[in-house]
Structures are given as C-alpha cells and as structure tokens.
Amino acid sequence: MAMFDLDRLITDLFKTTVLPGIAIGLWLTDLIGKLTCTVALILFAIVFVILPIIFKFSVTIQKHILFLTFITYPPNLDLKRPEKSGLYATRNFYINYRDQEEEIDVNIAVWHVLPNDLVRRYAKELHVDEVSKFV
C-alpha cells in the first residue's frame, strides 16, 4: 500500500513539474527571455494552483458552474407555460415542502410530460392540433 502511494506521489510530482520545467529549460538555453519565462510560470501558477484552490473552497462558484443558473437559453423563456416552448401535452405544477430544520419553505417546479403515444391517442382531448409533430 505504501509503495503505491509513493509511486502516485512521484507521478504527480513529475506531472506538476513538467510545464514549469519546460519554461525554465527554455530560459536556461536562451530560447526564451527571462520575462517570457516569468510570465509562463505566473500563468502556470494561476491556472493550475490558484484557480483550483479558489474553486475548491468557493461553494458559490461550484453551484454556478454546475447548475448554470446565470444562462437563460432560449431568451425570454417562460417556464410556467411549457406549450410556448413547443412542449405540448405538458403541465406545470409545484411541490411545496416545509424544511423543519431550517424553517424555510421550498417550492419545486415540475413539468409532467406525456409520452408521444398518449399524445397521439388523446390529441383531441388534449387540444393538440398538429399530431404529426410527435411522430
């Protein structure tokens, strides 16, 4: 077990030193200047060290990246009326839940979408004009 951890440690250490090592090696062989080497090392530190640390300890950034709540596509989307988005035979309803520990009310919006064969079968009752959309 300890040998596996040591092997992994050596591999990770090698991977983290390759990019900065290339920049330093190019600087030592006078293929790039000192300023270019410094900029490359700073960019490496920002991209591979600072940003992952910020991501790890910022729950807000993690939520925004995971759920993408700041993106609304298509624009002017009305989630309360699914038929305006082209989803026929779909109904919108809410599930209300009271969290006893935090004393807050939680409302969960749900779309219930009928399968295509039921939409075709009950198109008249559902007031769906174009049944050919569901083929």
Buried (B, 14 or more C-beta within 10 A) or exposed (E): EEEEEEEEEEEEEEEEEEBBEEBBEBBEEEEBEEEEBEEBBEEBEEEEEEEEEEEEEEEEEEEEEEEEEEEEEEEEEEEEEBBEEEBBBBEBEEEEEEEEEEEEEEEEEEEEEBEEEEBBEEBEEBEBEEBEEBE
